[in-house]
Amino acid sequence: MQNFKPYYAVIFTSIVTKNTEGYSEMAIKMEDLAKTQSGFLGIESAREAVGITVSYWESLEAIKAWKLNSEHLIAQQKGREEWYSWYNTKICKVEHEYEFI
């Protein structure tokens, strides 16, 4: 077994409203900004009727710093006020992973 260092996944699940003006641009901006944050490891996203974005972080402290980032706070507010009819956020510790190639 390879040496594996646990990390954290933030799972953001959402349903958007009919008003999505500016949403795609903000999502791209937030992904680009997250990539510059200390402790950021990666991101995966899919959107159909329900959107799911999973971001990966080295620590809970890195997640907290991202949540409190001033530009991210603006995006969160716009999400609550305009873009989301519902969302849920889960933070999970990843202790093992495997893949099929």
C-alpha positions as CSV (number, residue, x, y, z in Angstrom):
1,M,0.0,0.0,0.0
2,Q,1.2,3.5,-0.9
3,N,1.9,6.1,1.7
4,F,-1.4,8.0,2.0
5,K,-1.9,11.3,3.7
6,P,-5.5,12.0,4.7
7,Y,-7.1,15.2,3.4
8,Y,-10.6,16.8,3.4
9,A,-13.3,17.0,0.8
10,V,-16.0,19.8,0.8
11,I,-19.1,18.5,-1.0
12,F,-21.3,21.3,-2.2
13,T,-24.7,20.2,-3.6
14,S,-27.1,22.7,-5.0
15,I,-30.2,23.5,-7.0
16,V,-30.1,26.8,-8.9
17,T,-33.0,29.2,-9.4
18,K,-34.1,30.3,-12.9
19,N,-32.0,33.5,-12.3
20,T,-28.5,32.3,-13.2
21,E,-27.2,35.6,-14.7
22,G,-23.6,35.9,-13.8
23,Y,-23.5,32.4,-12.2
24,S,-21.2,30.7,-14.7
25,E,-18.7,33.6,-14.6
26,M,-18.7,33.6,-10.8
27,A,-18.2,29.8,-10.7
28,I,-15.1,30.1,-13.0
29,K,-13.8,33.0,-10.9
30,M,-14.2,31.1,-7.6
31,E,-12.5,28.0,-9.0
32,D,-9.6,30.1,-10.2
33,L,-9.4,31.9,-6.9
34,A,-9.6,28.6,-4.9
35,K,-6.6,27.3,-6.9
36,T,-4.5,30.1,-5.4
37,Q,-5.5,29.3,-1.8
38,S,-3.0,27.7,0.6
39,G,-4.0,24.1,1.2
40,F,-6.1,23.7,-2.0
41,L,-5.6,20.3,-3.6
42,G,-8.2,20.1,-6.5
43,I,-11.8,20.3,-7.6
44,E,-14.4,18.3,-9.5
45,S,-17.8,19.5,-10.5
46,A,-21.0,18.3,-12.4
47,R,-24.3,20.1,-13.0
48,E,-27.6,18.8,-14.2
49,A,-30.8,19.2,-12.2
50,V,-28.6,19.1,-9.1
51,G,-25.1,20.4,-9.1
52,I,-22.3,18.8,-7.2
53,T,-18.9,20.4,-6.6
54,V,-16.3,18.6,-4.5
55,S,-13.2,20.6,-3.5
56,Y,-10.2,19.0,-1.8
57,W,-8.1,20.6,0.9
58,E,-5.1,19.7,3.1
59,S,-6.7,20.8,6.4
60,L,-9.8,22.1,8.1
61,E,-7.9,25.3,8.6
62,A,-7.5,25.7,4.9
63,I,-11.2,25.1,4.4
64,K,-12.0,27.8,7.0
65,A,-9.7,30.3,5.4
66,W,-11.4,29.6,2.0
67,K,-14.9,30.0,3.5
68,L,-13.8,33.4,4.9
69,N,-12.0,34.7,1.8
70,S,-13.5,38.1,1.1
71,E,-14.3,37.4,-2.6
72,H,-15.8,34.0,-1.7
73,L,-18.0,35.7,0.9
74,I,-19.5,37.9,-1.9
75,A,-20.1,34.8,-4.0
76,Q,-21.8,33.0,-1.1
77,Q,-24.1,36.0,-0.5
78,K,-25.1,36.2,-4.2
79,G,-25.7,32.5,-4.1
80,R,-28.1,32.8,-1.2
81,E,-29.8,35.9,-2.5
82,E,-30.0,35.0,-6.3
83,W,-28.7,31.7,-7.6
84,Y,-29.6,28.9,-5.2
85,S,-33.1,27.7,-4.2
86,W,-31.3,25.1,-2.0
87,Y,-27.8,24.0,-1.1
88,N,-26.0,21.7,1.3
89,T,-22.4,21.6,2.3
90,K,-20.6,18.5,3.8
91,I,-17.0,18.4,5.0
92,C,-15.5,14.9,5.0
93,K,-12.1,13.5,5.9
94,V,-10.8,11.2,3.2
95,E,-8.7,8.5,4.8
96,H,-8.4,6.2,1.7
97,E,-8.9,6.3,-2.0
98,Y,-8.5,4.1,-5.0
99,E,-9.3,4.3,-8.7
100,F,-9.7,2.2,-11.8
101,I,-7.8,3.2,-14.9
